[in-house]
Amino acid sequence: MNSDWQRGKLVRWNNDRGFGFIQPEDQSREIFLHISDVDRAKRSPCVGDIILYQTTPGKQGKPRACHAKIQGATAPKVTLQFNPVSVSLVVKVVLLALLPLIGSIHLTLTQRNPIPLLLYPAMSGITFIVYHEDKFRAKERRWRIPEQQLHFFELCGGWLGAYVAQQLIRHKSNKPSYQREFFAIVAIHLVGWTVWFISQAR
């Protein structure tokens, strides 16, 4: 590893994949930089940042940056604003929760199976926290929680908590592709309960 500190400008950065390239001050060949090699105590890098770094051999012997620091970076003051809880939101949440709630109570009383009754609130609480963390990371421009991981929490029963988080902190609520997958997961749960109720009525 080259222990001499070098200086350059970040000219390319892929925030989703967490890597980019530094143009050294001497205009030599661009240096690869990965997010894991950046001191993110202040914030994540972005194009235009001046980077102080050392180098280490990378793939095929090409040098890559390590122990990188963003010159002049200051830690941003990040706060999340919550939208007020409206009557409309409460009504929507109650309507969405009604079918799973009735089904979960029925399972608990008739088949002594409390798992759904415990799983839905627990997973909703966890999913809300995960949404909040992802929103906070987005504000701080830090490494994000993968969308498929968010969907996994929703599929495991946390979709109601996800819906509440979407409305209160406005996270993932304006991304059509994400919303399509989210409501597909909601439909899976609601249709599943509907089919179960029909089978019980026969």
SULMO-V201431 format. One record per residue. N is the residue number from 1. PHI is phi in whole degrees, 0 to 359 (NA if undefined). PSI is psi in degrees with one decimal (999 if undefined). NEAR is the number of other C-alpha atoms within 8 Angstrom. Layout:
n=(N;N)
phi=(PHI;PHI)
psi=(PSI;PSI)
near=(NEAR;NEAR)
This chain:
n=(1;2;3;4;5;6;7;8;9;10;11;12;13;14;15;16;17;18;19;20;21;22;23;24;25;26;27;28;29;30;31;32;33;34;35;36;37;38;39;40;41;42;43;44;45;46;47;48;49;50;51;52;53;54;55;56;57;58;59;60;61;62;63;64;65;66;67;68;69;70;71;72;73;74;75;76;77;78;79;80;81;82;83;84;85;86;87;88;89;90;91;92;93;94;95;96;97;98;99;100;101;102;103;104;105;106;107;108;109;110;111;112;113;114;115;116;117;118;119;120;121;122;123;124;125;126;127;128;129;130;131;132;133;134;135;136;137;138;139;140;141;142;143;144;145;146;147;148;149;150;151;152;153;154;155;156;157;158;159;160;161;162;163;164;165;166;167;168;169;170;171;172;173;174;175;176;177;178;179;180;181;182;183;184;185;186;187;188;189;190;191;192;193;194;195;196;197;198;199;200;201;202)
phi=(NA;276;278;286;283;239;225;198;250;285;258;217;207;256;293;293;262;74;208;192;224;256;265;301;298;277;64;283;300;300;251;289;227;252;301;291;260;252;286;257;298;267;191;280;285;212;303;103;294;269;248;262;204;247;238;215;298;250;295;59;79;286;291;227;284;214;50;283;228;270;293;75;287;237;290;287;271;255;227;256;263;264;290;295;284;263;298;300;295;300;297;297;295;298;295;293;275;300;296;298;293;297;298;295;294;298;298;295;282;265;241;52;240;273;303;299;296;272;291;300;294;295;291;295;296;296;295;301;296;295;301;299;295;294;297;296;295;297;296;274;60;257;302;270;281;302;299;295;290;298;296;297;298;297;295;282;117;266;296;291;296;295;297;298;297;301;278;276;246;51;245;68;278;248;252;305;296;290;296;298;293;297;288;294;293;300;297;302;292;292;295;300;292;299;299;296;297;299;294;287;282;282)
psi=(138.9;112.8;-6.2;133.4;136.0;166.5;139.2;176.6;133.5;111.8;-18.7;139.8;125.4;101.0;-35.0;-38.5;-10.4;39.5;164.9;-164.4;140.3;134.6;108.2;157.4;-30.7;8.3;21.7;-171.5;140.4;146.1;130.8;138.7;127.1;149.5;-29.4;-15.6;10.1;134.4;107.2;25.9;-28.2;-60.8;171.6;158.0;160.5;161.1;133.7;-15.8;145.3;124.0;130.4;131.4;163.1;170.5;154.3;151.3;134.0;-152.0;140.5;24.1;-0.4;138.6;146.3;155.1;147.7;163.8;38.4;144.8;144.2;117.0;129.9;9.2;138.7;146.9;122.8;149.2;107.2;126.4;144.1;130.3;130.3;134.0;148.1;147.5;115.1;162.4;-38.7;-42.9;-43.5;-44.1;-44.1;-42.1;-42.6;-44.2;-41.9;-34.6;-13.9;-51.3;-50.2;-34.8;-47.5;-44.5;-42.3;-41.0;-41.3;-43.7;-40.8;-43.5;-37.5;-31.9;6.1;43.3;92.2;4.1;-51.9;-37.3;-30.8;-34.1;-44.1;-52.6;-36.4;-48.7;-32.8;-41.3;-44.1;-43.6;-38.7;-44.1;-41.4;-41.5;-45.9;-42.3;-41.6;-39.6;-41.6;-41.6;-37.6;-41.6;-37.3;-2.3;42.3;174.6;127.9;159.9;127.2;143.3;-36.4;-29.5;-38.9;-43.7;-33.8;-44.4;-39.4;-45.2;-32.6;6.9;-0.9;14.4;-32.1;-41.1;-35.4;-41.5;-43.4;-43.2;-40.5;-38.0;-35.4;-37.1;7.9;53.1;125.2;7.0;-16.6;16.1;103.9;-43.2;-38.2;-41.2;-34.9;-46.1;-37.9;-49.7;-22.3;-39.0;-42.8;-43.1;-39.5;-44.8;-47.7;-42.4;-38.6;-43.5;-38.3;-46.7;-40.3;-42.0;-43.1;-42.0;-33.0;-27.7;-17.1;999)
near=(6;6;6;5;7;8;10;11;13;15;10;8;12;8;7;6;5;10;11;12;12;14;13;13;8;4;7;7;6;9;11;11;13;10;8;4;10;14;9;8;5;9;12;11;9;7;9;7;10;10;13;12;12;14;11;10;9;8;5;4;6;7;10;11;14;11;9;12;10;12;8;4;7;6;7;7;4;7;5;6;5;6;8;5;7;6;6;6;9;9;8;8;10;8;8;8;9;8;11;10;9;8;10;12;10;9;11;12;8;7;7;7;9;10;8;8;11;8;9;11;10;9;14;15;10;11;15;13;8;9;12;10;8;10;10;11;11;10;8;10;9;10;10;8;7;6;7;6;8;12;11;8;13;16;10;8;11;18;15;13;14;13;8;10;13;11;11;10;12;10;10;8;9;7;7;7;6;9;11;8;9;11;8;8;12;10;8;8;9;10;8;8;11;9;8;8;9;8;7;6;5;4)
